[in-house]
């Protein structure tokens, strides 16, 4: 009679076969060329029009606010608002397309306020493009541009440069500051012809003022 294998022997052979297949698969994977790293698409947080948030928000990704936030926002990327924010905002770049922000804005990059946007608070930024309303003082390192006839600022402005569209208004003091370390250029007028024997008193005074 032919020898019949027991159930235990059959199971043992099956385990050995499967183990050999797994080892071969692992060896093939090691020999395969390395694949390029997986690149994830940038993420962002969106608070819809129906969202109501009470409390502070901190994020390392861009934030889009379409609803209402009552609290401070700290973001290392861009903050875009079409809703309402009651609280201070600190971010890299800022865009107020519509709606209102009631609080101070500190922006390490550029800030833009569209015609239908309104900020009630102080603004500190590298650049500011204002098409809507700003009620508060602003300190802008580089260019401040009131790009719309509807642009209106009520407060004092300190900026490196200023551009104002026709019809835009500023109700406050405006100071244009030189970059740190820069010196204003002084030009002396050419001295007028002197009569013989006349002392060049005016020329010496101007030269002394320029020292």
Secondary structure, DSSP 8 states (H G I E B T S, - for coil): ------HHHHHHHHHHHHHHHHHHHHHHHHHS-----------EEEE-TT-EEES-EEESSEEEE-SEEES-EEESSEEEESSEEES-EEESEEEE-SEEEES-EEESSEEEE-TTEEEES-EEESEEEESSEEES-EEEEEEEEE-STT-EEES-EEEEEEEE-TT-EEES-EEE---TT--------------TT---HHHHHHHHHH-
